């Protein structure tokens, strides 16, 4: 360690000796025709000898710019890029520390070719609603993936839960050359495509194919990233294969093959593991333990990617998967894409739970243990056609098919105790269930554009599904109570028991149809529109469950009507609507109103007396607005009023006795809920200073909310129904600030602070008593990142969560909780081909019950060595180095406080090997030393 520190000190001394000279170049950009200032132009400086990027900035609202940096060069090339104007070029002598260029006059471009006369591309280009990054301008490691690249882009963050955000807005779609790369799973794209084949990254508001075709304005709450592949890199093959083995019989393997031939793309992948991985790990160090750095290791040993959790509370999973993707252009007018994906998994989990149930006048306690084994196989196939009949007529067709088969074995034991810890009831359940289901879905959109921006769109969606299940159940339920014959007996005696040995044959079908027509009429050409809309939906389904008890001959022949169902559901609605929309350069908005006519119908073929049919009518409203102050900052806001009917099972007067300890009865008199939502947000990012701020506020108010109403008897046996209540609302908000400080050309510091908070009021019932609970939570966070280029990086992050639950019933005791989380990630990159990374997490939960682990260190470490010109990588990794992995959790609601713990993946050591191949770019080899940067 001492030798390493001496080496680092010497290295730093050498870099200090070669210190570069600072400079500041400023000026103002004006238009040639009227001398008006040009906002959001890209100004960038390149080295003369190799055209690598030195620095860049974006002009402000007054057209002013300032470039500040340090360099050893004596001269540099200055470029100014702005949409609609010729690229400006000037050679600058860096013989002064301060250089004022005064006014720079930008000439209008008369020909699109003007933009390529000077072979240079701006690092960042702002084109109205499109933010475009030139990939060569952002330095990453040589073998970087798209995900690695995204982390370097200004304003782009990769969250710990795997989500990607641009200026605080979530990215929900990633395309390659305007098409899905492999279905709609962004992680497959970002984690497996490498940076060296990508030319540009474009960020736009998420739109459907039809919305993009007509140029409609959307609410802008979600973003789409489009990766543009270099023309010379759009022909050839590339891919990766990897395999690894470890202690405790842990293993992983994966492979991916891609063939690109201009518009034609074919991709094949396969993989498997028993380390709770989603299955697309290829062994690189940046995908530690089968994951990218953007994935977060949770304290329970699980990790999350794109909202899906693997491991930890999910037990231990063995998975296999395989798939293929195809994209092509047929003729000149038809784009086609298709994909097939298979996934199989076998998971095992054991859990322990202790719950303190809160009643208005007492409390009772529930202890439970469960074990589950689950095997699932699923197949999915998707096809999409885009038929462009002409420049004004588009047809989009999207059929898809799903099939899944699941086998589940489940054992559960549960005991309840009163506040004196006397046993009141017990239950033991053993079940084995086999289910299979298949669904076909098809969407058709036909769009016709007219002059002045008007259009007509017709959409039709249909879905047909079928499911079958075989359910074998053995259960024993015992209820204990006071001895009525001997009131002085302090011990409880058995007063009721329910023993079941049953088989249930289940069948279900769905037949859904939806249609929409929209006619947009321009009032002001291409700016202001009146939109006439009509939607019709008809969702029909059946649910048949035939339950049979075991007879004396050992056959399931005795039909049990109480536990059987034969339902036919219908949800039919028609919705006419009118809206106004405006599209401006900086401001866009839309506001509309709908009137919905809805019919809910349920036919109970076993109990016709419970048939119901309800009609609902209501007004629905929506509006949204976006304003762009500049290329750096913008804000958005919106309001929605939705009318949501009760679920059919909540309306059914049928008594569901499938759980002897909790009988459920619907309420046919329920009214629909009115949900009001108001949201707004602001974001600002300074591309020169790499400093960003964004914030958001969301508020929801629900009138006539449908909530559960449970009555609990003296033996803690429950009967549940549903009621409407008023007064439910929720307000949640957050903010984040990040700043980057460049110490010198090698060392960079980036820090951030943020917080999110939540305040909610929930009106509910507890043992028949209505009450309100206020839930307040605040989660401040601070993070820091120090990078010493090609040598070392460290990224600590700390968050603290405060939760306060208060109630308007004196019998309820207010609850306060804290939760601490510390994460430290480090990376060492010396010598050149060796990387050593650590991911350390510490969690502390001081409020959890005795018997559960309050705190734990969770440390994963990986050492990887690349060779054969970086085509091969050998990796040694240790999962849970300290062997302290736990997923103990405390959960608090208005009705209970619960501590739980379940199976987690235990410590293992693994050695793996990966190899990549790439023949892309043969007619114009990829040259990492060309363009804007060099190694």
Long-range contacts (C-beta under 8 A, 24 or more apart in sequence): 7-830, 8-791, 8-792, 11-791, 15-744, 15-746, 18-72, 19-70, 19-744, 20-70, 20-71, 20-72, 20-744, 20-745, 21-70, 21-71, 21-72, 21-94, 21-97, 22-68, 22-69, 22-70, 22-97, 23-67, 23-68, 23-69, 23-70, 23-71, 23-94, 23-96, 23-97, 23-98, 23-99, 24-66, 24-67, 24-68, 24-97, 24-98, 24-99, 25-66, 25-67, 25-68, 25-78, 25-92, 25-99, 25-101, 26-64, 26-65, 26-66, 26-67, 26-98, 26-99, 26-100, 26-101, 27-64, 27-65, 27-100, 27-101, 27-102, 27-103, 27-104, 28-62, 28-63, 28-64, 28-65, 28-102, 28-103, 28-104, 29-59, 29-63, 29-64, 29-65, 29-80, 29-82, 29-103, 29-104, 29-106, 30-63, 30-103, 30-104, 30-105, 30-106, 31-85, 31-105, 31-106, 31-108, 32-105, 32-106, 32-107, 32-108, 33-108, 35-105, 36-63, 37-61, 37-62, 37-63, 37-64, 38-63, 38-82, 38-85, 38-106, 39-63, 39-630, 39-631, 40-82, 40-126, 40-630, 40-631, 40-632, 41-65, 41-80, 41-81, 41-82, 41-85, 41-106, 42-80, 42-81, 42-82, 42-122, 42-123, 42-124, 42-125, 42-126, 43-67, 43-78, 43-79, 43-80, 44-78, 44-79, 44-81, 44-122, 44-123, 44-137, 45-69, 45-76, 45-77, 45-78, 45-79, 45-92, 46-76, 46-77, 46-79, 46-120, 46-932, 47-71, 47-73, 47-76, 47-77, 48-73, 48-75, 48-76, 48-77, 48-91, 50-929, 50-930, 50-934, 51-77, 51-120, 51-930, 51-931, 51-932, 52-931, 52-932, 52-933, 52-934, 53-123, 53-136, 53-137, 53-932, 53-933, 56-122, 56-123, 56-124, 56-137, 56-687, 56-688, 57-687, 57-688, 58-124, 58-126, 58-631, 58-632, 58-687, 58-688, 60-630, 60-632, 61-629, 61-630, 66-688, 67-688, 68-688, 70-744, 70-745, 71-745, 77-120, 79-118, 79-120, 79-122, 80-104, 80-106, 81-115, 81-121, 81-122, 81-125, 82-106, 83-125, 83-126, 83-127, 84-108, 84-109, 85-109, 86-114, 86-115, 87-114, 87-115, 87-117, 87-118, 87-120, 89-118, 89-120, 121-932, 123-932, 124-154, 124-687, 126-631, 128-585, 129-204, 129-205, 130-202, 130-203, 130-204, 131-155, 131-166, 131-202, 131-203, 131-204, 132-200, 132-201, 132-202, 132-203, 133-200, 133-201, 133-202, 133-203, 134-199, 134-200, 134-932, 135-195, 135-198, 135-199, 135-200, 135-201, 136-199, 136-930, 136-931, 136-932, 136-933, 137-932, 137-933, 139-933, 140-195, 141-286, 142-196, 142-870, 142-928, 142-935, 143-194, 143-284, 143-866, 143-870, 143-916, 144-194, 144-195, 144-196, 144-286, 145-190, 145-191, 145-192, 145-193, 145-194, 145-195, 145-284, 145-286, 145-292, 146-189, 146-190, 146-191, 146-193, 146-194, 146-195, 146-198, 146-227, 147-190, 147-191, 147-286, 147-292, 147-293, 147-294, 148-195, 148-286, 148-293, 149-195, 149-198, 149-201, 150-190, 150-201, 150-225, 151-293, 151-294, 153-201, 154-685, 154-687, 154-690, 154-692, 155-685, 155-687, 155-692, 156-203, 157-738, 158-293, 158-294, 159-294, 160-294, 160-295, 160-296, 160-304, 160-797, 160-823, 161-296, 161-304, 161-307, 162-187, 162-292, 162-294, 162-295, 162-296, 162-304, 162-305, 162-306, 162-307, 163-306, 163-307, 164-190, 164-225, 164-294, 165-223, 166-203, 166-223, 166-225, 167-634, 167-683, 167-685, 167-692, 167-694, 168-681, 168-683, 168-694, 168-695, 168-696, 168-736, 169-220, 169-221, 169-222, 169-223, 169-681, 169-683, 170-221, 170-222, 170-223, 171-203, 171-222, 171-223, 171-224, 171-225, 172-206, 172-222, 172-223, 172-224, 173-206, 173-222, 173-224, 173-225, 174-224, 174-225, 174-226, 174-227, 175-224, 175-225, 175-226, 175-227, 176-226, 176-227, 176-229, 176-265, 177-226, 177-227, 177-228, 177-229, 177-234, 178-226, 179-265, 179-327, 179-335, 179-337, 180-325, 180-327, 180-337, 180-339, 180-384, 181-227, 181-265, 181-267, 181-325, 182-267, 182-269, 182-323, 182-325, 182-339, 183-323, 183-325, 183-339, 183-341, 183-380, 183-382, 185-306, 186-306, 187-278, 187-280, 187-292, 187-305, 187-306, 188-269, 188-280, 189-227, 190-292, 191-280, 191-287, 191-292, 192-240, 192-256, 192-269, 192-280, 192-282, 193-227, 194-238, 194-918, 196-233, 196-926, 196-928, 197-229, 197-230, 197-233, 197-238, 197-920, 197-921, 197-926, 198-227, 198-228, 198-229, 198-230, 199-228, 199-229, 199-230, 199-231, 199-233, 200-227, 200-228, 201-225, 201-226, 201-227, 201-228, 202-226, 202-228, 208-445, 209-386, 209-394, 209-396, 209-445, 210-394, 210-396, 210-445, 210-447, 210-457, 210-459, 213-394, 213-447, 213-449, 214-447, 214-449, 214-453, 214-455, 214-457, 214-520, 215-453, 215-583, 216-520, 216-581, 217-581, 217-582, 217-583, 217-588, 217-589, 217-590, 217-626, 219-590, 219-624, 219-626, 219-636, 219-638, 220-624, 220-626, 220-636, 221-636, 221-638, 221-679, 229-260, 230-921, 230-924, 230-926, 232-921, 232-923, 232-924, 233-260, 233-920, 233-921, 233-924, 233-926, 234-260, 234-261, 234-262, 234-920, 235-260, 235-261, 235-262, 235-920, 235-922, 235-923, 236-260, 236-918, 236-919, 236-920, 236-921, 236-922, 237-917, 237-918, 237-919, 237-920, 238-916, 238-917, 238-918, 238-919, 238-920, 239-916, 239-917, 239-918, 240-282, 240-914, 240-915, 240-916, 240-917, 241-282, 241-914, 241-915, 241-916, 242-281, 242-282, 242-283, 242-912, 242-913, 242-914, 242-915, 243-283, 243-912, 243-913, 244-283, 244-875, 244-910, 244-911, 244-912, 244-913, 245-910, 245-911, 245-912, 246-908, 246-909, 246-910, 246-911, 247-908, 247-909, 247-910, 248-906, 248-908, 249-274, 250-274, 250-275, 250-908, 250-910, 251-275, 251-910, 252-277, 252-281, 252-290, 252-910, 252-912, 254-279, 254-280, 254-281, 254-282, 254-283, 256-280, 256-282, 260-920, 263-327, 263-328, 263-329, 264-327, 264-328, 264-329, 265-325, 265-326, 265-327, 265-328, 266-324, 266-325, 266-326, 267-324, 267-325, 267-326, 268-323, 268-324, 268-325, 269-321, 269-322, 269-323, 269-324, 270-321, 270-322, 270-323, 271-320, 271-321, 271-322, 272-318, 272-319, 272-320, 272-321, 273-318, 273-319, 274-316, 274-317, 274-318, 274-319, 275-311, 275-879, 275-905, 275-908, 275-910, 276-301, 276-302, 276-303, 276-310, 276-311, 276-312, 276-314, 276-316, 276-317, 276-905, 277-310, 277-319, 278-305, 278-308, 278-310, 278-319, 279-319, 279-320, 279-321, 279-343, 280-321, 282-914, 282-916, 283-864, 283-873, 283-875, 283-912, 283-913, 283-914, 284-864, 284-873, 284-875, 284-914, 285-835, 285-837, 285-862, 285-864, 285-873, 285-875, 288-837, 288-839, 288-860, 288-862, 288-877, 289-860, 289-862, 289-877, 289-879, 293-825, 296-823, 297-839, 297-841, 297-858, 297-860, 298-841, 298-887, 299-821, 299-841, 299-843, 299-856, 299-858, 299-886, 299-887, 300-885, 300-886, 300-887, 300-888, 300-889, 300-902, 300-904, 301-858, 301-880, 301-885, 301-886, 301-887, 301-904, 301-905, 302-887, 302-904, 311-904, 311-905, 312-887, 312-902, 312-904, 312-905, 313-349, 313-351, 313-887, 313-889, 313-902, 314-347, 314-349, 315-347, 315-348, 315-349, 315-350, 315-372, 315-902, 315-903, 316-347, 316-348, 316-349, 316-903, 316-905, 317-345, 317-346, 317-347, 318-345, 318-346, 318-347, 319-343, 319-344, 319-345, 319-346, 320-344, 320-345, 333-387, 333-388, 333-389, 334-385, 334-386, 334-387, 334-388, 335-384, 335-385, 335-386, 335-388, 336-383, 336-384, 336-385, 336-386, 337-382, 337-383, 337-384, 338-381, 338-382, 338-383, 338-384, 339-381, 339-382, 340-379, 340-380, 340-381, 341-379, 341-380, 341-381, 342-377, 342-378, 342-379, 343-376, 343-377, 343-378, 344-375, 344-376, 344-377, 344-378, 345-374, 345-375, 345-376, 346-373, 346-374, 346-375, 346-376, 347-372, 347-373, 347-374, 348-372, 348-373, 348-374, 348-903, 349-902, 349-903, 350-902, 350-903, 351-900, 351-901, 351-902, 351-903, 352-900, 352-901, 352-902, 353-898, 353-899, 353-900, 354-849, 354-851, 354-898, 354-899, 354-900, 355-896, 355-897, 355-898, 355-899, 356-896, 356-897, 356-898, 357-716, 357-895, 357-896, 358-766, 358-812, 358-894, 358-895, 358-896, 358-897, 359-712, 359-766, 359-767, 359-811, 360-766, 360-767, 360-769, 360-771, 360-809, 360-811, 360-812, 361-767, 361-811, 362-418, 362-419, 363-419, 364-416, 364-417, 364-418, 364-419, 364-424, 364-716, 365-416, 365-417, 365-418, 365-419, 365-421, 366-414, 366-415, 366-416, 366-417, 367-414, 367-415, 367-417, 368-412, 368-413, 368-414, 368-415, 369-412, 369-413, 370-410, 370-411, 370-412, 370-413, 371-410, 371-411, 371-412, 372-408, 372-409, 372-410, 372-411, 373-408, 373-409, 373-410, 374-406, 374-407, 374-408, 374-409, 375-406, 375-407, 375-408, 376-404, 376-405, 376-406, 376-407, 377-404, 377-405, 377-406, 378-402, 378-403, 378-404, 378-405, 379-403, 379-404, 391-449, 392-448, 392-449, 392-450, 393-447, 393-448, 393-449, 394-445, 394-446, 394-447, 395-444, 395-445, 395-446, 395-447, 396-443, 396-444, 396-445, 396-446, 396-447, 397-442, 397-443, 397-444, 398-442, 398-443, 398-444, 399-440, 399-441, 399-442, 399-443, 400-440, 400-441, 400-442, 401-438, 401-439, 401-440, 401-441, 402-437, 402-438, 402-439, 402-441, 403-436, 403-437, 403-438, 403-439, 404-435, 404-436, 404-437, 404-438, 405-434, 405-435, 405-436, 406-433, 406-434, 406-435, 406-436, 407-432, 407-433, 407-434, 408-432, 408-433, 408-435, 416-716, 418-716, 422-480, 422-491, 422-492, 423-480, 423-492, 424-479, 424-480, 424-481, 424-492, 424-715, 424-716, 425-477, 425-478, 425-479, 425-480, 425-661, 425-715, 425-716, 425-717, 426-477, 426-478, 426-480, 427-475, 427-476, 427-477, 427-478, 427-660, 427-661, 428-475, 428-476, 429-473, 429-474, 429-475, 430-473, 430-474, 430-475, 431-471, 431-472, 431-473, 431-474, 431-475, 432-471, 432-472, 433-469, 433-470, 433-471, 433-472, 434-469, 434-470, 435-467, 435-468, 435-469, 435-506, 436-467, 436-468, 436-469, 437-465, 437-466, 437-467, 437-468, 438-465, 438-466, 438-467, 439-463, 439-464, 439-465, 439-466, 439-510, 440-464, 440-465, 452-522, 452-525, 452-526, 453-520, 453-522, 453-525, 453-526, 453-527, 453-529, 453-583, 454-519, 454-520, 454-521, 454-522, 454-529, 455-518, 455-519, 455-520, 456-517, 456-518, 456-519, 456-520, 457-516, 457-517, 457-518, 458-515, 458-516, 458-517, 459-514, 459-515, 459-516, 459-517, 460-513, 460-514, 460-515, 461-512, 461-513, 461-514, 461-515, 462-512, 462-513, 462-514, 463-510, 463-511, 463-512, 464-510, 464-511, 464-512, 465-508, 465-509, 465-510, 466-507, 466-508, 466-509, 466-510, 467-506, 467-507, 467-508, 467-509, 468-506, 468-507, 468-508, 469-504, 469-505, 469-506, 469-507, 470-503, 470-504, 470-505, 470-506, 471-503, 471-504, 471-506, 472-502, 472-503, 473-500, 473-501, 473-502, 473-503, 473-504, 474-500, 474-501, 475-499, 475-500, 475-660, 476-500, 477-660, 477-661, 479-661, 479-715, 479-717, 480-715, 481-714, 481-715, 495-715, 496-715, 498-660, 500-549, 501-549, 501-550, 502-547, 502-548, 502-549, 502-550, 502-556, 502-560, 502-563, 503-547, 503-548, 503-550, 503-556, 504-545, 504-546, 504-547, 504-548, 504-563, 504-564, 505-545, 505-546, 505-548, 506-543, 506-544, 506-545, 506-546, 507-542, 507-544, 508-541, 508-542, 508-543, 508-544, 509-541, 509-542, 510-539, 510-540, 510-541, 511-540, 511-541, 512-537, 512-538, 512-539, 512-540, 512-541, 513-537, 513-538, 513-539, 514-538, 520-581, 526-583, 527-582, 527-583, 527-584, 528-580, 528-581, 528-582, 528-583, 529-580, 529-581, 529-582, 529-583, 530-578, 530-579, 530-580, 531-578, 531-579, 531-580, 531-581, 531-592, 532-577, 532-578, 533-575, 533-576, 533-577, 533-578, 533-579, 533-592, 533-594, 534-574, 534-575, 534-576, 534-577, 535-573, 535-574, 535-575, 535-577, 536-573, 536-574, 536-575, 537-571, 537-572, 537-573, 537-574, 538-570, 538-571, 538-572, 539-569, 539-570, 539-571, 539-572, 540-568, 540-569, 540-570, 540-571, 541-568, 541-569, 542-567, 542-568, 542-569, 543-567, 543-569, 561-606, 562-657, 563-657, 563-658, 564-606, 565-604, 565-606, 565-654, 566-604, 566-605, 566-606, 567-602, 567-603, 567-604, 567-605, 567-648, 567-652, 568-601, 568-602, 568-603, 568-605, 569-601, 569-602, 569-648, 570-599, 570-600, 570-601, 570-602, 571-598, 571-599, 571-600, 571-645, 571-648, 572-598, 572-599, 572-601, 573-597, 573-598, 573-599, 575-620, 577-620, 579-622, 586-627, 586-628, 586-629, 587-625, 587-626, 587-627, 587-628, 588-625, 588-626, 589-623, 589-624, 589-625, 589-626, 590-622, 590-623, 590-624, 590-625, 591-622, 591-623, 592-621, 592-622, 592-623, 593-619, 593-620, 593-621, 593-622, 594-619, 594-620, 594-621, 594-622, 595-619, 595-620, 596-620, 596-643, 598-645, 600-645, 600-646, 600-648, 600-651, 602-648, 602-651, 602-652, 604-652, 604-654, 607-654, 610-652, 610-653, 610-654, 612-651, 612-652, 612-653, 612-668, 614-645, 614-651, 614-668, 616-643, 616-645, 616-672, 618-643, 618-672, 618-674, 619-643, 632-684, 632-685, 632-686, 632-687, 633-682, 633-683, 633-684, 633-685, 634-682, 634-683, 635-680, 635-681, 635-682, 635-683, 636-680, 636-681, 637-678, 637-679, 637-680, 637-681, 638-677, 638-678, 638-679, 638-680, 639-676, 639-677, 639-678, 639-679, 640-675, 640-676, 640-677, 641-674, 641-675, 641-676, 641-677, 642-674, 642-675, 642-677, 643-672, 643-673, 643-674, 643-675, 644-672, 644-673, 644-675, 645-672, 645-673, 646-670, 646-671, 646-672, 646-673, 646-706, 646-722, 647-706, 650-706, 650-722, 660-717, 661-716, 661-717, 661-718, 662-710, 662-717, 662-718, 662-719, 662-720, 663-718, 663-719, 663-720, 664-719, 664-720, 664-721, 665-719, 665-720, 665-721, 666-721, 666-722, 667-721, 667-722, 667-723, 670-706, 670-722, 670-723, 670-724, 671-704, 671-724, 672-704, 673-702, 673-703, 673-704, 673-705, 673-706, 673-724, 674-702, 674-703, 674-704, 675-700, 675-701, 675-702, 676-700, 676-701, 676-702, 676-703, 689-739, 689-740, 690-738, 690-739, 690-740, 690-750, 691-737, 691-738, 691-739, 691-740, 692-736, 692-737, 692-738, 693-735, 693-736, 693-737, 693-738, 694-735, 694-736, 695-733, 695-734, 695-735, 695-736, 696-733, 696-734, 696-735, 697-731, 697-732, 697-733, 698-730, 698-731, 698-732, 698-733, 699-729, 699-730, 699-731, 700-729, 700-730, 700-731, 701-728, 701-729, 702-728, 702-729, 705-763, 707-763, 707-764, 707-765, 708-764, 708-765, 709-765, 709-768, 710-765, 710-766, 710-767, 710-768, 711-767, 711-768, 712-767, 723-765, 725-763, 725-764, 725-770, 726-763, 727-761, 727-763, 727-772, 728-761, 728-762, 728-763, 729-760, 729-761, 730-758, 730-759, 730-760, 730-761, 731-758, 731-759, 731-760, 732-756, 732-757, 732-758, 732-759, 732-760, 733-757, 745-789, 746-788, 746-789, 746-790, 746-791, 747-786, 747-787, 747-788, 747-789, 748-786, 748-787, 748-789, 749-784, 749-785, 749-786, 749-787, 750-784, 750-785, 750-787, 751-782, 751-783, 751-784, 751-785, 752-782, 752-783, 752-784, 753-780, 753-781, 753-782, 753-783, 754-780, 754-781, 754-782, 755-779, 755-780, 755-781, 762-894, 764-894, 764-895, 766-809, 766-894, 766-895, 769-809, 771-807, 771-808, 771-809, 771-812, 771-894, 772-807, 772-808, 773-805, 773-806, 773-807, 773-808, 773-812, 773-894, 774-805, 774-806, 774-807, 775-803, 775-804, 775-805, 775-894, 776-802, 776-803, 776-804, 776-805, 776-806, 777-801, 777-802, 777-803, 777-804, 778-802, 790-829, 790-830, 790-832, 791-828, 791-829, 791-830, 792-826, 792-827, 792-828, 792-829, 792-830, 793-826, 793-827, 794-824, 794-825, 794-826, 794-827, 795-824, 795-825, 795-826, 796-822, 796-823, 796-824, 796-825, 797-822, 797-823, 797-824, 798-822, 798-823, 803-892, 805-892, 805-893, 805-894, 807-894, 812-894, 815-892, 815-897, 817-847, 817-890, 817-892, 818-845, 818-846, 818-847, 819-843, 819-844, 819-845, 820-844, 820-845, 833-865, 833-866, 833-867, 833-870, 834-863, 834-864, 834-865, 835-862, 835-863, 835-864, 835-865, 835-866, 836-861, 836-862, 836-863, 836-864, 837-861, 837-862, 837-864, 838-862, 845-888, 845-889, 845-890, 847-890, 848-888, 848-889, 848-890, 848-899, 849-890, 849-899, 852-888, 852-890, 852-899, 852-901, 853-886, 853-888, 853-901, 854-888, 856-884, 856-885, 856-886, 856-888, 857-882, 857-884, 858-882, 858-884, 858-885, 868-915, 871-915, 871-916, 871-917, 872-913, 872-914, 872-915, 872-916, 873-913, 873-914, 873-915, 874-911, 874-912, 874-913, 875-911, 875-912, 875-913, 875-914, 876-909, 876-910, 876-911, 877-909, 877-910, 877-912, 878-907, 878-908, 878-909, 878-910, 879-905, 879-907, 879-908, 879-909, 879-910, 880-905, 880-906, 880-907, 880-908, 881-907, 883-907
